[in-house]
Amino acid sequence: MKKRNRLALLISVIVLVGFPILFLFVSLYTGDWRYLMWSLPPSCLAGFTGLIFTIHTIKKEKSLME
């Protein structure tokens, strides 16, 4: 796996998991749960899209190497 694919995979996971956790803490601190609710859809869309493209690219590279 190339270094760029590993970086793309890491960023996708951070967006998918890290951003909602960050906004969970912001929501707990402020007591306003709208921060978390409004951050979930964009985080999921961006994270899953990046994850799908990255996994597709990794699989394509593995099939070309064989």
C-alpha positions as CSV (number, residue, x, y, z in Angstrom):
1,M,0.0,0.0,0.0
2,K,1.4,3.4,-1.0
3,K,2.0,6.0,1.6
4,R,-0.7,8.3,0.1
5,N,-3.3,5.6,0.4
6,R,-2.5,5.1,4.0
7,L,-2.8,8.8,4.6
8,A,-6.1,9.0,2.8
9,L,-7.4,6.1,4.8
10,L,-6.3,7.8,8.1
11,I,-7.9,11.0,7.1
12,S,-11.2,9.3,6.2
13,V,-11.3,7.5,9.5
14,I,-10.5,10.8,11.4
15,V,-13.3,12.6,9.6
16,L,-15.7,9.7,10.2
17,V,-14.9,9.1,13.9
18,G,-12.9,12.1,15.1
19,F,-15.1,15.0,14.1
20,P,-18.3,13.6,15.7
21,I,-16.3,12.9,18.9
22,L,-15.0,16.5,18.8
23,F,-18.5,17.9,18.4
24,L,-19.8,15.6,21.1
25,F,-17.4,17.2,23.6
26,V,-18.4,20.7,22.3
27,S,-22.1,19.7,22.8
28,L,-21.4,18.4,26.3
29,Y,-19.5,21.6,27.2
30,T,-22.1,24.0,25.9
31,G,-25.2,21.9,26.6
32,D,-26.4,22.6,23.0
33,W,-26.9,19.3,21.2
34,R,-27.4,21.0,17.9
35,Y,-23.6,21.1,17.4
36,L,-23.5,17.3,17.4
37,M,-26.7,16.8,15.3
38,W,-25.5,19.2,12.6
39,S,-22.0,17.7,12.4
40,L,-23.1,14.1,12.0
41,P,-24.5,14.1,8.4
42,P,-21.5,16.0,6.8
43,S,-19.0,13.9,8.8
44,C,-20.7,10.7,7.7
45,L,-21.0,11.7,4.1
46,A,-17.4,12.9,3.8
47,G,-16.0,10.1,5.8
48,F,-17.8,7.3,4.0
49,T,-17.1,8.8,0.6
50,G,-13.4,9.1,1.3
51,L,-13.3,5.6,2.8
52,I,-15.1,4.0,-0.2
53,F,-12.7,5.7,-2.7
54,T,-9.6,4.9,-0.7
55,I,-10.6,1.2,-0.3
56,H,-11.4,1.0,-4.0
57,T,-8.0,2.5,-4.9
58,I,-6.2,0.0,-2.5
59,K,-8.0,-2.9,-4.0
60,K,-7.2,-1.7,-7.5
61,E,-3.5,-1.4,-6.7
62,K,-3.5,-4.9,-5.2
63,S,-5.1,-6.4,-8.2
64,L,-2.5,-4.6,-10.5
65,M,0.4,-6.0,-8.4
66,E,-0.7,-9.6,-8.8
